[in-house]
Every structure is written in structure tokens, then in C-alpha cells.
Amino acid sequence: MKIKAACIQLAAYDVTQSDKAMKNALDKIDEAIKEQPQLVVLPGCVYPGYFIGMNDVTKTLSNTSEALLMFKSKAKEHGVYIAVGLAEQIEGKYYNSGYLLGPEGQIIGVARKSFLWHFDSKWFAPGDELEVFDTPIGRIGIILCGDGRQPEIARVLALKGAQLIIDLTNLTATGSSSEQLSNPQYEYMLPTRAVENKVWFVIANKVGMEADSILYCGKSCFISPTGFELAVASSDHEQIIFGKMDLTQSENKRVDSEFDCIKDRVPEAYSILSSEKENPVCSINEGITDYTATYASVVQLDISNSLNEYISKVEKYSKWLHNQGSHLLVFPDMHCTYEKGCFLYIVDKVQALANDNNISIITSAALEEKQKLYKVSVLCTPKKPPAIYKKVHLSEEEKDVFTPGNKELSVFSTPFGNIGIMMGYEGLLPEVPRALMLSGADLLVWQMDFSSDYHQLFSRTRAAENRIFIMASNTCGNDRCGLSLIANPYGDVITSAFTSGEQVISAQLEMGLANYKQVVPGTNVLTDRKPYMYQILTEVK
């Protein structure tokens, strides 16, 4: 199914100017219709505005039903689908809602913002349903602004069959120039959502200032299932952009032909995602209570290294990095370490180097056990037995050689924090890092052997959505893309390697930051989760 959509980026208005906001929105729909789209998408809280706390809220929202009628009439007038965000009062509660209207002026479906952002919770109640609407133009899900920050929300919609996710936003920004505004959701989170679920996204945002204090970043856009921006609006003026989307592309869930981001999930490993029971992170205080800092290093190596060359480099770098004050050394996913029968040789050598240099080292290896071969990551900590993670999610090529792990994701305790380990495509699955964070991980180590640079996008998203550190170690040479990196819990890349060449990158990690799950006042990535809405994530079919 190929459809043409219009995405309308509107100027922001205060709630005291709601009549002007309404007229402007309706006029822009008329303008967009000239290009004959089948679907028109507008931002969140088009009427009466986003910051509804300027005056009495009940009075402010008293005319929302009339505004909805006008949008319904406009949909019928032009025979198009319209997605629009409204602030409304329903049965004594206030909601940040998104409506999908049909070409007959009918309400096809409604979504209500679940992950409330900042001051939202002062008046809005969270929505508690995630639905996909089956229409003649495709299967459509709707999220609202902050919902894009929580990986479970878009994932639930994808598992329910969404081909297109519409995001009705009020994305804010700061900056010294209106022409250079941005937002983490636009920069890396929403492209990640598109790729990890392999669905189309249409994001409609506002520009300008509301209530003299809320600045919007614009950047309304279309994002394909591969993360490609089909079209993007400016950050400083109203604009209508158009996109032609082939929604059948959302049926192909493969990444690099090697991994299916839906079928290769292992729901048995994610039970913590839908559990209402207290998990290890729930006891963390709101403030930073642990000021432990560790200096950590990522090594980027050429994939062509032989096993002997690899061990020699582990020896060299463990000595050098110990002398530079590093406590943790992470190596990439190296082919040479999977030679059959070499597990004890590799682990004995690496453990000895960890002991001699008083540095923790993470290496890949192949473990043969009961006539089965497992792809593993081994954490060698000084004076302690090696800790082993058996890779749970295997690529098509790996399935021909290895047995998947026992459906358990592992978090290992170390003197400088709790470490969760991901290998290869596991970092592209939102369930894996989320489950590791909920299991108490402060730091995620991601070992890979990638030719594509998805990990740049995903590392920032995984760090920010979980408020956790990420150490991503990739290979280089023979078409591998390198770009190993370390990201902090704010989603910032604090150090990065080049695209080519062997290299070590290091950074000081203030581990206490991973204890602080509040993003802004009123928004917490941990306590604002709603596990009862995520049951589909853990259903075994």
C-alpha cells in the first residue's frame, strides 16, 4: 500500500490565543489538500495549546469538543484522513489526546499520551491503551510526544501490526539560534524507533514559542523503516512537507538480511519488562547517592587479526591501559576468538592478564559444553572467577554454528558497578537493554562486528532511554565501519573512534549518574513505566 501524506508544522500559540491556533490549523489543512494527500498529520495539542496551566484548566478545555467537530468536518469536506492532537477533558480527567479521523468525518481511533513529560503530570492523566487502527490506507498507531522516549510503547504498536506510527508532538528545544534547534527525539530516538521496529514514522511538531518559556524545535519529518529521512521541515518556520510512503516496506523486519527484529526476539528473556514486582532498580533513590567513578576503555581492532595476534594485543593494551588508570577494557566481537577448542586458552590468558594488571577485561569466545557450541562474552575480573554470558539472540549466520543461550540476560557485579552485556544485533532490540537496566545494570557493554553504523544511533538512544552508560566496541577493516564509542546516561557520545584503524578510546564514567532515572521534574524513565501495558512484549507464541 502506497500512500501520500502531508505533515503540517504549525506555529505555537498560547492557550489564550486558541481561536487563532484553530483557524491557522484549519487554513493549513486547506492548503495541504491542494497536493491531494490521503492523510494529513498535525502536531500535538493543536487546540487549545500545550501549556494549559496558564489559566483555569477546566475553562481552558471547555471548547475542545467543538474543535474536534471542526476537524471532523474538515476531514469529511476533503475526504481525507486527519491525525490531530487535542488537550481534552473526559469524565473529569484531562488528557493529551491524539485523534485519527476518517474521510467521512468519523473517529477511527484515539490515543492518549502515556509517558507524561515534565509539567504534563500537573494536569494530564496518563493514557492506558495502545491500539493499532486498521484502515484502508494501512494499519496505523498513534503516539504523543514523550511516548517516543519509552521503547516499550512503539514496540507494542509494532507487535500489534502497525505499518505506520504517527507521532503528534510538542518537541521542545533550547539554543542561541532559531535556525539550529533540535531535540534528542529528532536526532536519534525516533530514527531508532523506526529502525528497531521496521515501521514508517510521521512526526508533526510546532515552531516558535509558547507561554514565553516553551520553545519548539520544529523538524517535523517522515522517517522510513531503514531510518532514512524522506523529508524534514525547518526549525524556525511553519511548513507543510509531503511524503509518499510504501507501507509494505514495514512488513520486512530484517536488518542487514541477517536478523529479524520481530521473529528473532526471545520473549522468555524479557519477563521483567511486564512484571509488576519490584526489581533491583526500584530501590534507587531519586538523587545521586553513589559517586563512584571509573576510568574505562574500548578497543577497536581489525577483524583480520589472528588469534595469536589478538592475544598479543590484549596483553599489550591491558598493560598500557592499566598504566593509564583504566579499570575496564572492552574488546569487540572478534572472529578469531571462535576457533573451536580455544576457549580455555583464551580465558586463561585473559584472566592472567586481568590479574597481573589489576584490570577487568571483556573478551568474546566460543564455549563448547555438552556437545553444543555457544557464542559467549567473558568478563575477567582480577582475582575472581570469569563470568560468562551466552549470547541469546543469534543472527542467521550464527544459527548455523552456535546454540543460543538459555534465555537469560546477565548482569554482573563488579567493584565499579553492575555490567550488562549485549552482543551483535542484541543492541538493536529494545527489550534487551531495557531488561538489563531493570535487572540493575549501570553500564551496558556492547560487543559487535558491524559494517553498518546503526550502533551510533542506537547507543545514544539506549543510553538516554535507560539513563545508563554504553560502551560500544566494534571492529574495523574489511568493510567494517569502526566508530566504537562510549555514551553517557544523557545520550551524549563522550568519546568515539575513527571509522578505520585500530584504536583505544577511554573516558571517566561517573557511575552514580546511572542511578538517577529522572530526566526532568515529573518524568522518570523507571517509575513512569506501565508494565501492565507491555504484556505483549513477553507473550510467547
Buried (B, 14 or more C-beta within 10 A) or exposed (E): BEBBBBBBBBBBBBBEBBEEBBEBBBEBBEEBBEEEBBBBBBBBBBBBBBBBBBEEBEEBBEBBEEBBEBBBEBBBBBEBBBBBBBBBBBEEEBBBBBBBBBBEBEEBBBBBBBBBBBBBBEBBBBBEEBBBBEBEBBBBBBBBBBBBBBBBBBBBBBBEEBBBBBBBBBBBBEEEEBEEBBBBBBBBBBBBBBBBBBBBBBBBBBBBBBBEEBBBBBBBBBBBBBBEBBBBBBBBEBBBBBBEBEBEBBEEBBBEEBBBBBEBBBBEBBBBBBEEEEBBBEEBEEEBEBEEBBBBBBBBBBBBBEBEBBBEBBBEBBBBBBEEEBBBBBBBBBBBBBBEEBBEBBBEBBBEBBBEBEBBBBBBBBBBEEEEBBBBBBBBBBEBEBBBBBBBBBBEEBEEEBBBBEBEBBBBEBEBBBBBBBBBBBBBBBBBBBBBBBBBBBBBBBBBBBEBEBBBBBBBBBBBBBBBBBBBBBBBBEEBBBBBBBBBBEBEBBBBBEEBEBBBBBBBBBBBBBBBBBBEEBBBBBEBBBBEBBEBBBEEE
